[in-house]
Amino acid sequence: MRIVFCGTPSFAVPALRHLLGQGDLQVESVVTQPDRPRGRGQEIAASPVKEVARTAGIPIFQPAAIKTEQAADFFRRISPDAVVIIAYGQIIPAKLLEIPRFGWINLHASLLPKYRGAAPIQWAIANGETRTGLTTMRIDAGLDTGDILLQAEIEIGPDETAPELSQRMAEAGAPLVAETLRKLERGEVTRRPQEQARATFAPVLKREDGRVDWALPAQQTYNRIRGFAPWPGASTTFRGQACHIWGRPRALARVADAPGTIAQANDSLFVACGSESWLELESVQVEGRKRVSARDFANGARLGQQEKFN
């Protein structure tokens, strides 16, 4: 089977590497986003997918926009059996979808129709899910609305962060993509339309999504700390200054104060949360300063009685 692979970030890399190692699946070309400024220095850098393709000697195509006639000519010229698309970063126009005979096969990091959208891993953790999964589907003109091909369930660890789960799911998704392609070629896959009534959404993360609502139970705040790592993180304010916090739920043998109230006990720092629960702080980073332990934060701030995060 002749394949074009479309992808950009590190999440797509395990699948590309896996496909490159399969004798019966031939990656003809890789399509990825143009080189862009990255990191603190904003130096122009290639995408993780491009780096892998370049090392493997695979032809690379980097259109600024995939809706152009140049891109259409590229796909018509290669005329692949299938296009594998994983976190590419652009919406595919309808005129390209029918070029490969097996369609455009997407690996999505949820059990569709749950968590359609750009951030399924982050929102699944933030919402307290204990299980998620992977879906291969044939994309259509909608947003993650295409027919389901194969699915695999994955457990979410109780302390697992979004980057940790993302890496684990990327590795698990690689063989699922290859299995999907082989079963398509053998006619062993039954396409299943998604149940629209069961659809939920995982929109692009915004900075304000990380804002802590101290009225929520500590476990919910912890889920958001895990799900929104490393960005936008969990943010609040202290004495009028923005800061990021890290911590986890802990029992404390005292009645919880008003949500957001800071308490010191047993050489640890706690914040009162909703439902009379407590979040034990592990570290704090006040805007413009480095991240420090909760104890160093308390010592430096010289906390008074009934001080609060807001």
C-alpha positions in Angstrom: 0.0 0.0 0.0 1.3 3.4 -1.0 0.9 6.1 1.6 1.3 9.8 2.1 1.8 10.7 5.7 0.5 14.1 7.0 1.5 15.2 10.5 3.5 17.8 12.4 4.1 17.5 16.2 5.8 14.8 18.2 2.5 13.0 18.8 2.6 11.9 15.1 6.2 10.7 15.2 5.7 7.1 16.6 3.1 6.3 13.9 5.4 7.6 11.1 8.4 5.7 12.5 6.3 2.5 12.8 5.0 2.8 9.2 8.5 3.3 7.9 9.4 0.0 9.4 6.6 -2.0 7.7 7.6 -3.8 4.5 4.1 -3.9 3.1 3.3 -0.2 3.7 5.3 2.3 1.6 5.5 5.9 2.7 5.9 7.8 -0.5 6.0 11.3 0.9 5.5 13.3 4.1 3.5 16.4 4.3 4.1 18.7 7.3 3.7 22.3 8.3 6.3 24.9 7.2 9.3 25.5 9.4 8.4 28.1 12.1 10.0 30.0 15.0 10.0 27.8 18.1 11.2 27.9 21.7 12.4 30.9 23.7 14.8 32.0 21.1 12.2 31.8 18.4 14.7 30.3 16.0 13.3 28.8 12.8 13.0 25.0 13.3 11.6 22.0 11.5 8.7 20.1 12.9 9.3 16.7 14.7 7.7 14.9 11.8 10.0 16.6 9.2 13.1 15.7 11.3 12.1 12.0 11.1 11.3 12.1 7.4 14.6 13.9 6.6 16.6 11.3 8.5 14.8 8.5 6.7 15.3 10.2 3.3 11.6 10.5 2.6 10.4 13.3 0.2 8.9 16.2 2.2 6.2 18.7 1.1 5.5 21.7 3.2 2.7 23.8 1.7 1.8 27.1 3.5 -1.8 26.2 2.8 -3.1 22.8 1.8 -6.1 24.3 0.1 -4.0 25.5 -2.9 -4.0 24.0 -6.3 -0.3 23.2 -5.8 -1.2 20.9 -3.0 -4.0 19.3 -5.0 -1.5 18.7 -7.9 0.9 17.1 -5.4 -1.7 14.5 -4.2 -3.0 13.8 -7.7 0.5 13.2 -8.9 1.3 10.7 -6.2 -2.2 9.2 -6.2 -1.6 7.3 -2.9 -3.8 4.4 -1.8 -4.3 6.1 1.5 -3.3 9.3 3.3 -2.5 8.9 7.0 -3.1 12.2 8.9 -2.2 12.8 12.5 -2.3 16.2 14.1 -1.3 17.9 10.9 -2.7 21.3 11.8 -4.8 22.3 8.8 -8.3 21.6 7.6 -8.3 19.3 4.6 -10.5 20.6 1.7 -13.2 18.3 0.3 -11.5 18.1 -3.1 -8.6 16.2 -1.7 -10.5 13.7 0.4 -11.5 11.5 -2.6 -8.1 11.2 -4.2 -6.8 8.2 -2.2 -8.9 5.1 -2.8 -9.0 4.2 0.9 -9.4 7.9 1.9 -7.7 10.0 4.6 -7.2 7.9 7.7 -6.9 9.9 10.9 -5.7 8.8 14.4 -7.7 10.7 17.0 -6.8 10.6 20.7 -10.2 9.8 22.1 -13.0 7.2 21.8 -15.1 9.1 19.3 -17.6 10.6 19.3 -16.4 11.8 22.7 -13.9 14.6 22.8 -13.9 15.8 19.2 -11.6 18.7 18.7 -8.0 19.8 19.2 -7.3 18.9 22.8 -8.9 15.5 23.6 -6.2 14.3 25.9 -6.1 17.5 28.0 -9.8 17.7 28.5 -10.3 14.0 29.2 -7.8 14.4 32.2 -9.2 17.7 33.3 -12.7 16.3 33.3 -11.6 13.4 35.6 -12.0 10.6 33.1 -10.3 7.3 34.1 -10.4 5.8 30.7 -10.0 7.2 27.2 -8.8 5.7 23.9 -7.7 5.9 20.3 -9.8 6.0 17.2 -8.9 5.6 13.6 -11.4 7.1 11.3 -11.9 8.1 7.7 -12.1 11.9 7.8 -14.9 13.8 6.1 -15.6 17.5 5.7 -16.7 17.9 9.4 -14.6 18.3 12.6 -13.8 14.7 13.7 -17.1 13.5 12.4 -15.9 10.8 10.0 -16.8 7.1 10.1 -15.0 5.1 12.8 -12.7 2.3 11.7 -10.9 0.8 14.7 -10.8 1.8 18.4 -8.6 0.9 21.4 -9.3 1.8 25.0 -6.6 3.2 27.3 -6.6 3.6 31.1 -5.7 7.0 32.5 -3.4 6.8 35.5 -4.6 8.7 38.6 -1.6 11.0 38.6 -0.9 11.0 34.9 -0.3 14.3 33.2 -1.3 15.3 29.7 2.3 15.0 28.3 2.7 11.6 29.9 -0.6 10.3 28.5 0.1 11.8 25.2 3.3 10.0 24.8 1.8 6.7 25.8 -1.2 7.1 23.4 1.1 8.1 20.6 3.1 4.9 21.0 -0.1 2.8 21.3 -1.6 4.5 18.2 1.2 3.6 15.9 0.4 -0.1 15.4 -3.4 0.7 15.4 -2.8 2.8 12.3 -0.9 0.0 10.5 -3.6 -2.5 11.5 -6.3 -0.2 10.1 -4.5 0.2 6.8 -4.0 -3.6 6.4 -7.7 -4.3 7.3 -8.9 -1.7 4.9 -6.9 -3.3 2.1 -8.3 -6.8 3.0 -11.8 -5.5 3.3 -12.0 -6.5 7.0 -13.1 -3.1 8.4 -16.7 -2.1 8.7 -17.1 1.7 8.8 -19.3 2.8 11.6 -21.0 6.3 11.5 -20.6 8.2 14.7 -23.6 8.7 17.0 -24.0 12.4 16.8 -26.1 12.6 20.0 -23.2 11.2 22.1 -20.7 13.8 20.8 -18.7 15.9 23.2 -16.0 18.5 22.4 -12.4 19.3 23.4 -11.8 22.8 22.1 -8.4 24.4 21.7 -7.0 25.4 25.2 -7.1 29.0 26.1 -5.1 30.8 28.8 -8.2 31.4 30.9 -8.9 27.6 31.0 -6.1 27.4 33.5 -7.7 29.8 36.0 -8.3 27.9 39.3 -11.8 28.0 40.7 -11.1 27.4 44.4 -14.8 26.6 45.0 -14.3 23.3 43.1 -13.3 20.2 45.1 -9.5 19.7 45.4 -9.7 16.6 43.1 -11.2 18.6 40.3 -8.5 21.2 40.6 -5.8 18.5 40.6 -7.4 17.0 37.5 -7.0 20.4 35.8 -3.4 20.7 37.0 -2.6 17.4 35.4 -4.7 18.0 32.2 -3.5 21.5 31.5 0.2 20.7 32.0 2.4 22.3 30.7 0.1 24.9 29.2 -1.9 26.9 30.2 -1.2 25.3 33.6 -3.1 26.1 36.8 -3.1 29.8 37.6 -4.4 32.0 40.4 -3.5 35.3 42.0 -1.7 36.1 45.3 -1.6 39.6 46.7 -2.6 40.9 43.3 0.1 39.0 41.4 -0.5 36.2 39.0 1.0 32.9 39.8 1.0 29.2 38.8 0.5 26.5 41.3 1.1 22.7 41.5 -0.3 20.4 44.2 -2.5 17.4 44.9 -5.5 16.6 47.1 -4.7 15.7 50.7 -6.8 15.1 53.8 -6.3 17.6 56.6 -7.8 17.1 60.1 -9.5 20.4 60.3 -12.6 22.0 58.8 -11.8 23.7 55.5 -11.8 27.5 55.5 -13.3 29.6 52.8 -12.1 28.4 49.3 -8.7 29.8 48.4 -7.6 30.3 52.1 -4.0 29.3 52.7 -3.2 27.2 55.8 0.1 25.8 57.2 0.1 22.4 58.9 2.6 19.7 59.5 5.3 21.7 57.7 3.2 21.8 54.6 1.1 24.4 52.8 -2.6 23.8 52.0 -5.3 25.6 50.2 -9.0 25.3 51.1 -11.1 24.1 48.2 -14.8 23.4 47.7 -16.7 20.5 49.4 -14.5 21.0 52.5 -11.4 19.6 50.7 -7.8 20.6 50.7 -5.1 20.9 48.1 -1.6 20.5 49.4 0.7 22.8 47.5 3.9 21.4 46.1 5.3 24.4 44.3 4.4 28.0 43.3 5.7 30.3 40.6 4.8 34.0 41.0 4.8 35.8 37.7 8.3 37.0 36.8 10.0 34.7 39.2 11.3 31.2 39.2 9.3 28.2 40.4 9.9 27.4 44.1 8.8 24.8 46.6 5.7 25.6 48.6 7.8 25.9 51.8 10.1 28.4 50.1 7.1 30.3 48.8 5.6 30.5 52.3 8.9 31.6 53.9 9.5 34.3 51.3 5.9 35.6 51.4 5.9 35.6 55.3 2.3 34.5 55.2 -0.1 36.1 57.6 -3.4 34.6 59.0 -6.2 33.9 56.5 -4.3 34.9 53.4 -5.9 33.7 50.2 -5.4 32.8 46.6 -8.0 34.5 44.5 
